[in-house]
Amino acid sequence: MEKKIRARLEEIRGMLQADGGDLEVVEITGTNVKLKLRGACGGCPHASITIKQGIEKDLRDTIDEKITVERVE
């Protein structure tokens, strides 16, 4: 499952990079994913929405509905 999650996150990175942001995978343990947002996304007031309603929703829809994504600093 980790390979699938990492592959999908690479696709999502491209979208974030197009807006001047980026993400860094800190840890993947089972269905728990910890990410750091970088660049424009790191300081964005909508970062929690990006994590939960963007990245987490995408991973749940495309890979496994049990995936949770947590933002770490």
C-alpha positions in Angstrom: 0.0 0.0 0.0 2.9 2.4 0.7 4.0 2.2 -2.9 0.5 3.2 -4.1 0.3 6.0 -1.6 3.8 7.4 -2.6 3.0 7.1 -6.3 -0.3 9.0 -5.9 1.4 11.7 -3.7 4.0 12.2 -6.5 1.1 13.0 -8.9 -0.4 15.4 -6.3 3.0 17.1 -5.8 2.8 18.2 -9.4 -0.4 20.0 -8.8 1.0 21.7 -5.6 4.2 22.7 -7.4 2.1 24.4 -10.1 0.9 26.7 -7.4 4.3 27.3 -5.9 4.0 24.7 -3.1 5.2 21.2 -2.4 4.9 18.4 0.0 7.3 16.1 1.8 6.4 12.6 3.0 7.5 12.4 6.6 6.2 8.9 7.4 3.7 6.3 6.1 2.6 3.7 8.6 -0.1 1.4 7.2 -2.9 3.8 6.3 -1.5 6.8 8.3 0.3 9.4 6.3 2.3 12.3 7.8 3.2 15.1 5.4 4.9 18.5 5.6 3.7 21.2 3.3 6.4 23.4 1.8 6.7 26.6 -0.3 3.5 28.5 -0.8 1.5 25.7 0.7 3.5 25.7 4.0 2.3 29.1 5.0 -1.1 29.1 3.3 -4.1 29.7 5.6 -6.0 27.0 3.7 -3.3 24.3 4.4 -5.6 22.2 6.6 -8.2 22.2 3.9 -5.6 21.1 1.4 -4.6 18.2 3.7 -8.0 17.0 4.6 -10.4 17.9 1.7 -7.7 17.6 -0.9 -4.9 15.1 -0.3 -6.7 12.9 2.2 -9.9 12.7 0.2 -8.0 11.9 -3.0 -6.0 9.1 -1.3 -9.2 7.7 0.2 -11.0 7.9 -3.2 -8.2 6.3 -5.2 -6.5 3.9 -2.8 -8.2 3.1 0.5 -11.1 4.7 2.4 -9.2 4.2 5.7 -6.3 6.5 4.9 -5.7 9.4 7.2 -3.4 12.3 6.4 -1.8 14.4 9.1 0.2 17.6 8.7 3.4 17.9 10.7 5.6 20.9 11.0 
